[in-house]
Amino acid sequence: MSAGSVAVVVADEIGIPSWDLYELSIPFTVFGKPQPDLSDHWYDMRLCATKEPGQGPGEFGVSLRTPYGLEGLAGADTVVVTSVPDACVEEGGPLPDGLADALRAAHAGGARMVSLCTGAFALAEAGLLDGRRATAHWMHTAQLAARYPDVTVDDSVLYVDDGDVLTSAGLTAGLDLCLHLVRRDLGAHVANQLARRMVVPAHRPGGQAQFVDLSVPETDDAGLGPVLEWARAHLNRPLTVDDLARRAAMSPRTFYRRLHAATGTTPLQWLLNQRLVRAQSLLETTDLPVERVGELSGLGTANNLRHHFLKQVGVSPADYRRSFFTHQASTGPASTGPVLPRPALTRPAA
């Protein structure tokens, strides 16, 4: 007897990127291997391809073959879409032929629909996320929200359980969601024991907000570059928007307008993000007390640092340090690091 049938959709069988292979392996590991000592009723899993595989191996010598096509979604209790081709995400390209129709038909037939990472784009294209809250990898949530305005996109969580439709963030967050499904289907004890067997926590603190890069891109605005670099070097000072505007020889209104045009965020949010980036770097690379991290980052007291971390990052500074500390601690101030692309969705300033 089975705990339910699981149809795993592979939307790009040839040349599967390494990260997609990782996500594909998650449902195989969780649902595909019976665990008779944990439960007499495990899952019946099948791999469903969106097309006939081509000739020869793909990337890394990998080529997947399965007797099931999209017709294998019919009658499944759970349908999992692990990812979609990059062109569907980055360029707005179409899904593989027939995939959206097959997903709609499976849901109409009573299947529980699940996406891992960019698989959310397939569920959204099929209309299964309209009016629902959903998530995806934080690097792609802005594209998901812009392309499908009827979807409420949350880039701060590891996964969203909306009953019969569930979505997860990228990579390891897919494992969090699959263990959550086991917990729903077979109980907490089975899910916890399976997590121990996989050497992963049954529950992770916080959401994916703790992994989101809060820095902003460099600006081509020659009038802003120097003042922003100066601000990053003096984050421990009580900086204000008026201070930055004066240093840029602009009125506060002009400074606001140009910074927003160049970075897509407000001066207050930019300052807060930079202070959080500095605090993250200090927590990752030093063993300084939380009180000192708050002072050096310009976030003030330890309580104020905790408040902004919980609100913006989703975990406490202590939990963040436990997750990301490099074990090469020093007691001196750390660099804020290189400026990287802005996260998908900008949270409002405090």
C-alpha positions, 0 to 999 in steps of 0.5 A: 500500500502506498502513501500516495503517488507522486509524479515528478515533472522534468521540464528540461531532460537534456543538458540539465544544469547542476543546480536543477539536478540537485533539486531533481534529486530531492524528491527522489531521495524523499519520496522515491526510496521506501523506508519500511522501518519508518512507515509501511505505507511509502510513496509510489513515485514516477518521473514524467518527462515533457518530451522525448529525450534527445540523443546523447548525454547532456551537461555533465554526461547526464541524460534522463530517460523515463517511460512516463510522459506528461500523461503520467500526471493523470491520477497522481496524488501529488505533482512536483515540478522541480524547475523549468528551463532558464529561458522560461524564467530569464527570457519569458520563454514558453513552457514545454509543449503541453505542460501547462495543460497537463498541470491544470488537468492534474489539479482539476483531477484532485492532485496536490500541486508542488513546485521547487524553485523555478517550478513556480513559474510553471504553476503560475503559467498554468494559472494555479497560483492566481489569488494565492501566496507563493514563493520561489528562489529569491533571485527570481521572485521579482520576475515571478511577481512582475510576470504574474501580478495575480500571485502574491509573491513572498520572498522571505519564506522557505516554502508556502503551504496553501493547502492543495498548492505548495511552493518552495524557494530554491535548492535546499528549501525544496528539501524543507518542503518535501519533509513538510509533505512527509510530515503532513502525510505520515506524521511528525515522527516519520518526518523527523526520523527521515530528516535525521537519516538525511543529516538535516534539521527537521525544521530550520529557523527563519526563512529565506530572507536570511540568505537574501543579499541586501546590498544594491548595484553600483550606480553609473551616476557620477554624482552619487558614486562618491557619496555612497562610497563615503557613506558605506565607509562611515556607517557607524555614524548617525547619517541622515538623508540630509547629510548625504544630500549635502555631501552630494551638493544636491537638495534632499529632493533631488538626491532622493530622486536620483538615488531612487532612479539609480538603485530602485530604492529610497535613501532610508532603505538604502542606508538600512540595507547597507547597515544590515550588510555591514552587520551581516559581514561582522557576524559572519567574520568576527566574534564581536559582541552583538552590542559592538556589531550594532555600534559599528554597523550604525544600527545602534543598540543590541535591541535595535539590531535584533529588531531590524534583523528579525524584521528584514532578515527573518532570524535573530543576529545570534541565529544568523551567526550560528548559520554563517560564522566562518570560524576565522574570527577576528576582533577588528571591523570587517569589510562590507564586501563587494556590492552584489545584485539587489534582492528580488523584492525590496522590503519597506524601510523601518 
